[in-house]
Amino acid sequence: MVIGGGPAGSSTASLLAGRGRSVILLEKERFPRFHIGESLLPRSLSVLRELGVVPALEQGYLRKYGARFCDSATGRIAHYRFVEALDPGEQFAYQVPRAAFDEMLLDAAGRRGVQVLQGWTASDVCFEGGRAAGVVARSDDGSSRRIDASFVVDASGRDTLLASGKRLRGLLPGLDKTAIYSHWDGVWREAGDDQGNIQIVLFEPGWFWFIPFAGTMTSVGCVLSSEYVRTKRPDEALGAFFERTIAMSSFASEWLRAATLATEVGAVADFSYRVRELAGPGWVLVGDAAGFIDPLFSTGVHLALENARLAAETIDAVLDAGDLDPARFDPYVRAARRGAETFVGLVQAFYDGAFREALFAEHQRPLLRRMITSLLSGDVFDEGASWSRFVVERYPARLG
């Protein structure tokens, strides 16, 4: 049983079905549906190939060859290309409107034999003899039933069904931010191969993202400090507040000068959190259900896909062995923690200023530049790499 049809849930389900498992997936919404987190990382491509969706990505999505950071206060610009990573491997990723991308992954799961039930919400996980044994689910037509399962994967995203029920979720220190987001038509972008690069614009209250899609549409959003968000007047519409915020950055103002707002402006607050337990008897958490990090380094989908791959391998082995001892998930938990906490430390160091200065260093050592590029490409799961250990020690995560 997989709860949630986002990238983590659909990919876990697909990979398990590909190993011959019988899988039911419950998704409370009906796809397609809007979602942010639209920039992929090169290190995710191996999982996407295993899922069989790369040909479709290549046909309809814009390639992303790197990332560009711009500082509104100083005018500094730092450009990183994935080909410069220590172990380049994949040298590009894709920019993906999530409504279409998530539906693609869910459809791929269905083609592999996963029984996909859209419009079904898991309201509770059933436990028998101390282990997860299924869920109680409710359809959007009002009907309800219990569905038994040999194993339960919680990929419910920010709902964090199991973590919320067990009170395992806590906010990450220093990341009490608010994100405001929208899509715009006609935003300025770079030329040639660089047109698909994500652009991160720093300004006093936080930072903007500019994620270009194939065609003329661009995802534009900003992550703001709680202090600045409190300056929003009670009678001020969110769209007007967003426009006022855009005016604070010379880069954002110029790039959006001739653009047209194409979607309603949305917002989400206090979105960075950590979950204390990722696995238990008969259950495991993957993707955003296992924690979420500020989207500065476009880590959401990448961590979800890696969680899915590692979780599916472990679940398959556990079911083969007939042993649901949570200790068998220790390698999964260790890898998931390492990837997430590496990025938590970097994001916190960015807001503190230390890693931000490393990004913009004028006379950057070649090794430092290649290390940063490796991190931006998503290369955070090799605990044996000496450079990776250096980064974790240099920018340790504060978990509260």
N, C-alpha and C positions, 0 to 999 in steps of 0.2 A: 504494500500500500504506500503510495506516494501522495503526500498532501501538498498541493501547489503545482501549477503548471508553468511557472517562470523558468528561466534558463537552468537553475539548479535542479528543479523537480523534473522537468521534461528530459534533461540530459541524464539524470540518474536513472529514470525509468527506461529511456532508450538503451542505455548501456546494459542494464539488467536484462531487458528483453532480448538484447543481442546475445546474451549468455544463456538464453533458454529459459529464463524465469517468467512466470506468469505475473503480470503487473497491472494493477488498477491505479489510475491517477485521478485525483479529485481536484478540480479547479473551480473556485467560487465564482469567477467572472466568466464571461463569454468573449473569446478572442475574435478579432483583434481588440486590444485596449491600450490606451496611452500609458507610457512609462518613460521615466528618465533613466540615465545611465547608459548612454548610447555609443560610447567609445570603447572599442575592444583593444586588447593588447596582443602583440605578436605571439607571446608564449601560450596563448589559448588555441592557436591554430591546430595543434596536434589533436586536441580533443574534438574540435570542430570537424577535422578530417575523419576521425573515428565515427562521428555522428552522421557523416555523409552529406554535410550541407555546404561545403566549400564551393562546389561548382555553382550553386545558386547565389552564394555571396559574391563570387567573382562576376556573375552576370549583372547583378542589380545594385551593388553597393560600392561606395567610394573607398579606395585604398587609403590607408593612413601610414605614412612613412616615418613620422616623427612627431615631435611636440615642440611648440614655440611658447616661451614665457616672456611676457612683456610687463615692465614695471611702470605704472602710470606716474609715480612720483619722480622717478629719475630718468625715464626714457630708456633704461637698459633693456636689451633684448638678448635672450639666450635661446639658441636653436639646437635641438638634439635630434639626430637621425638614428633610427634603430640599427642601421648597418654598422654603427660605431660601437656597439655593445661588445663586451668581452667575449661572449660566445654568441655571435649574431643569430645563428640558427635561422629563424624566420625574420625577415627584414621589413615586414609590413603587417598591418592589421586592417580592420575595416571600421568604418563609421556606419552605424546601423540604427535607423528609426526603430525603436523597440516594439512598436505595435506589430510591424511586419516581421521583424526578426524573431520575436518570441513566438508568434504564430507559426513561423517556419519550423522552429525546434519542436513545438507541440505536435505539428503535423508529422514531423519525422518520427516522433515517438509512436504515433498511431500507426504509421506504415510498418513499424517494426513489431507490431502486435500488441502494444500497450492499449488497454481498455481505458480510453479517455472520457471522463464524465465532466463536461463543462456545466457550470451553473450549480455545482454541488459544493457545499461548505462543510468541512469537518468541524463539528462543534465540540467534540471530545475524543480523547484517545482512551480506549478500553484496556484495562489491565487485568490479567488473570495470573495468579500464582507469582505475582511480582514482576511480570513481563508484559510488554505491550502485545496485545492480541487482536487489534483492529481499531475501528473508529465508529463513532456515531456520526452520520452524515445527513444533511438536510438539502433537498433540492430547492431550486428557486421557484418551483410550483407548490412548495409547502410540504411535500411528502418527506418522510424521514425514515431512515433504516440503519441498522448496524451492519457493518461489513467486516468480516473476520479476515485476518491476514497473519502470515507467519512472521512478518517483519513490517515496521512502520518507519517511513522516512518523512521527517518533518521538513518540508521545503516551503513553508507557508509565508516566507518573506518577513516583513515587518510585523505581521500578526504574531509571529513566534509562538505558535499554539502551545507546544510543550513547555517552552521556556517560561512563558507567561503563567501557565498553570502551576508550574513548580517554583515560580518566583526566582528564576535564575538569571534574569536580565538586569544589567546596570549600565548607566551612562559612562562614557569615557572622559577622563579629566581633560579640560581645556578644549573640548570639542562640542561645546554647547552652542551650536551654530544653527542658522536658518537658511534654507535654500529657496530661492525664487526662480522660476523657470518658465520658458515659453519657446515657441518656434517662430522664426522670422523668415521672410522671403526677401531675397536680394541683398543679403549681408555681404560686405566686402570679404574676400578671401585671397590667399596667396595664389600664385600662378603655377602652372606645370604640375609636376609630381607633388609639390608642396601644398596644392589646393586642398588636399584631404587631411592635412595635419590639424590636430587639435591645437587651439590657442588658449593659453591661460593668461589672463590679464590681472595683475595685482593692482589694488588701489586701497585707500586708507581703511574702509570698513571690512575688507575681505578680498575676494577675487571673483572674476568672471570666467565662465567657460564659453568657448565658441567651437561648436562641433558641426562641421559642414557635412551635408548629405549629398548624394548624387542628385543632380538637378540644381535648383536654386534655393532650396530650403536649408536653414541652419538652426541648430538647437543653441539657444542662448540662455544662460542662467548665471546666477551669482550666489555665493555662499557668504553669509554676513555674520558679523559678531552680534551677540545678543544685545550689547549696549547700543549699537546702531539701530537695530530693529525696533528698539523702544522709542526711537524718534518718530516712528510712524504715527501720525495723528489718528485718533479714533474715527474721524469722519473721512479719512483719506483712503480712496480705493486702492487695492493692491496694485493695479496697473499703473496708477499715477505714482505710487511709491516706487515702483520699478523704474519708471521713466526718470524720476528724480535721482535715483541711484545711478542710473546709466550716465547722467550728466556729470557725475563726479569723476569719471575716467575719460581722459582725452582719447585713449585708444578705442574704448567702447563707443563713445559718442561719435567718433569719426566713422567707424565701421558700420554703425547702424543708421547713419545720417540719411541714406537713401533707401533704407529697408522698410518693410511693412510687417507689422505684427500679424501673424497668421493663426495663432491659437490663443485661447484664454490663458492669462497668467495664473500660475499655481504656486503653492508654497508648502513646505514641510519643515517642521522645527525639531530640534533635539534629536537628529536622526542617527548619530553615532552611538553605538552601544556594543557591549560585550556580553556574551552568555557564558556562565560559569561551568556548565556541564554540556558536552556535545554528544554524548552517547550514554546509553543505559541498556538494561535488559530488553532486547527486542526493538530498540529504537535508536535513531541517529538523527542529528540535525545537519542540514546542508544549506549552503548559500546564505542569504540574509537572515534566515532563521537561526543561524549559528553566530550572527553578529554582523554589524554593518559599520563601515568606516567612511568618513568624510570623502567625497568623490574627487578630491584634488588630483589623484594619480590614476583615475579611471579603473579602479580595482574591482568594482562590484561584480560585473559579469565574469571577469577573469577568475576571481576567487570562487565564484559559484561553479564554474566549469571544472576547475581543479578539484573542488570538494566532490562534485558529482563523479568524476573519474575515480578518485581514491575511495569514496564511499561504496560505489558499485563493486569495485574489486573486493573490498572487505566483506560486504554483505554476501556476495556470492560464495566466498570462502567460508564464512560463518555458517551459512545454510548448508553447504556441502558437509561441513564437519558436524552439524547438528549441535553446535555449542554456542549459546548466546551470551556467554560471559562477556560483560562490557570490556574486560581487559584486552580482548581480542581487537578492540577498536583503538587501542593506545597508539599504534603507528599513524592511524588516520587523524586522531586528535592532535598528535604532536605535529604532523605536517600542516594541518589546518591552522593550528595556533601559530606556527612559525611564519607562514605566509601572511596571515592577518596582522600579527604583532609587529612584523618588520615594517609594514606600511603604517601601522598606528604610530610607531616611533618616528617615522619620517614625517608624517603629517603634523604631529605635535612639534617636532623640531622646526618644521616650516613656519608654523604660527609663532613659535618662540623666536625665530629669526636665524638660528644656526644653519639649518639646511637651506633656507632661502638664500643666504649669502653664498653657500657652496654652489647653488644653481647658477648664480650670476657672477661668480668669481671672474675677474678680468684676466688674470694670468692663471688659468686653470691647468693643473697638471694633467697630462694625457691620461694617466691611469684613473684619476678622479673622474674625468669626463666619461671614460668608458664604464666606470662603475655606476655612475648616475644613469647613463643610457641603459645599462642592463636592468636597473631597478625600474625605469620607466617602461621597459619592455615586458615586465612581469616576472623576471628571473629571480624568484625569492624562495624557491622550495628546495634548493640544494644546500643542505646544512653542512656538507663537506667542503664547500667552497670557502677558501680563506678570506676572500674579499667580502663575501656575504657575512661571515662572522664579524669582520671588522665593522661593517655597517650597523649590525645589530648592537655591538658593543658601543659604538660611537653615538648612536641615536636610540637608546633603549626606550621601549614603550612604557608609559605610565598607565597602569590599568586600574588604579583606584582600589 
